[in-house]
């Protein structure tokens, strides 16, 4: 199960890198130019386009440089409310300290 999930993640990261490369080419920008605009090392950017490996912070820098940061906004949108139970805070009440018995 984990191997299958990892393979899916690798494929997904590669697809994201391929899409970013397509956007870069649509702008007629070199890898060096995107790296400079993103303020990340060119080697890091090249590795990203080749393997899909990059930190989230650097991916967001690249997306910002390519004017595609809005593609991430759906992740930040509030989740839809499906029932009244979704509105109720279900966290347990936290007790602090020990009670002192005299």
PyMOL commands that set and color helices and strands:
alter all, ss='L'
color gray80, all
select helices_A, chain A and resi 2-26+31-38+42-51+56-65+69-76+84-87
alter helices_A, ss='H'
color red, helices_A
deselect
rebuild
show_as cartoon
